[in-house]
């Protein structure tokens, strides 16, 4: 399963494609930690939410999640 993680910032989008849920989580984690002071003041809670979203994707319960910062989708 391939997962595309897109980071949306200031009208631009940066994407990475992962082969595993673990790799997708590492992409999300790197962005959350880099942006913690501006967008993610509670990084542990935020990362827990995203691991839950990725777990749902792995179990085929959802194929896409999007908000004002991320788009995560199975491709």
C-alpha positions as CSV (number, residue, x, y, z in Angstrom):
1,X,0.0,0.0,0.0
2,X,1.3,3.4,-0.9
3,X,0.4,6.5,1.2
4,X,0.8,10.0,-0.1
5,X,1.5,12.6,2.6
6,X,1.0,16.2,1.5
7,X,2.0,19.2,3.7
8,X,0.1,22.4,2.8
9,X,1.9,25.6,3.8
10,X,1.4,29.2,2.6
11,X,-0.5,28.2,-0.6
12,X,2.1,25.6,-1.6
13,X,2.1,21.8,-1.3
14,X,4.9,19.4,-0.6
15,X,4.3,15.7,-1.0
16,X,6.1,12.5,-0.2
17,X,5.0,8.9,-1.0
18,X,5.6,6.1,1.4
19,X,5.4,2.4,1.0
20,X,4.4,1.7,4.6
21,X,2.3,3.2,7.4
22,X,5.5,3.5,9.5
23,X,7.2,5.5,6.8
24,X,4.1,7.8,6.4
25,X,4.1,8.3,10.1
26,X,7.7,9.4,10.1
27,X,6.9,12.0,7.4
28,X,4.0,13.3,9.5
29,X,6.1,13.2,12.7
30,X,8.9,15.2,11.1
31,X,6.6,18.0,10.0
32,X,4.7,18.1,13.3
33,X,7.9,18.4,15.2
34,X,9.3,21.1,12.9
35,X,6.1,23.1,13.1
36,X,5.3,22.5,16.8
37,X,5.6,26.1,17.9
38,X,3.3,27.5,15.2
39,X,0.7,24.8,14.4
40,X,1.1,21.9,16.9
41,X,1.6,23.1,20.5
42,X,0.6,19.7,21.8
43,X,2.8,17.4,19.6
44,X,2.1,14.1,21.5
45,X,-1.7,14.5,21.2
46,X,-1.4,15.5,17.5
47,X,0.9,12.5,16.7
48,X,-1.5,10.2,18.5
49,X,-4.4,11.4,16.3
50,X,-2.3,10.9,13.1
51,X,-1.2,7.4,14.1
52,X,-4.9,6.6,14.6
53,X,-5.7,8.0,11.1
54,X,-2.9,5.9,9.5
55,X,-4.1,2.8,11.4
56,X,-7.6,3.3,9.9
57,X,-6.0,3.6,6.5
58,X,-4.1,0.4,7.0
59,X,-7.3,-1.4,8.0
60,X,-9.1,0.1,4.9
61,X,-11.5,2.0,7.1
62,X,-10.7,5.2,5.3
63,X,-8.7,6.2,2.3
64,X,-8.2,9.9,2.8
65,X,-7.8,12.6,5.5
66,X,-7.4,16.3,4.9
67,X,-7.3,19.4,7.0
68,X,-5.7,22.8,6.6
69,X,-2.2,21.4,7.1
70,X,-2.1,17.9,5.8
71,X,-3.6,15.7,3.1
72,X,-3.0,12.0,3.7
73,X,-4.3,9.5,1.1
74,X,-3.9,6.0,-0.1
75,X,-2.8,6.0,-3.8
